[in-house]
Amino acid sequence: MKYFWKLIATGFGAGYSPLAPGTMGAALACLILWLFHIWQPESFSGSGFKTHWLLALILLFGGLGVAAANALAEEWGHDPSKVVVDEMVGLWVAMLGIPLTWPWLLAAFVLFRIFDIWKPLGIKRAEALPGGWGVMADDVLAGIYSGILLHLFIFANEFFAN
């Protein structure tokens, strides 16, 4: 069972990257979304992106991420850099309701990493939640802030285009 938790926690191994494991986890989350877009274009295309599929990914990996962080805490400590499932979930949160196109995915990636690294606006405090909840909460909050900015960009773009 430990192998399963390590596979989940490290984002299928992305967390073992010697260079910027959190960035690799967020990049893997982008790749997973893009692969879904390729394999199921009617469900994951542009503005037709189906939010329920993304919510399912967030809930599934969010829950598994909390459990994995808890299961591995004794061996790895609290929130080690190789645990990147939280970055994956955070990036997916940022993409909720956002068209799945490369420009928007790249914007979500950049904004999410900025919020995740700098941890402004209470994100740092979210890490203080107990166990796996603290591991996941700061990245979910970074994803929420990123998503808010993305939605504001979309609104401004549509508003000024008319």
Buried (B, 14 or more C-beta within 10 A) or exposed (E): EEEEBBBBBBBBEBBBBEEBBBBBBBBBBBEBBBEBBEEEEEBBBEEEBBEEBBBEBBEEBBEBBBBBBBBBBEEBEBBBEBBBBBBBBBBBBBBBEBBBBEEBBEBBBEBBBBBBEEBEEEBEEBBEBEBBBBBBBBBBBBBBBBBEBBEEBBEEEEEEEE
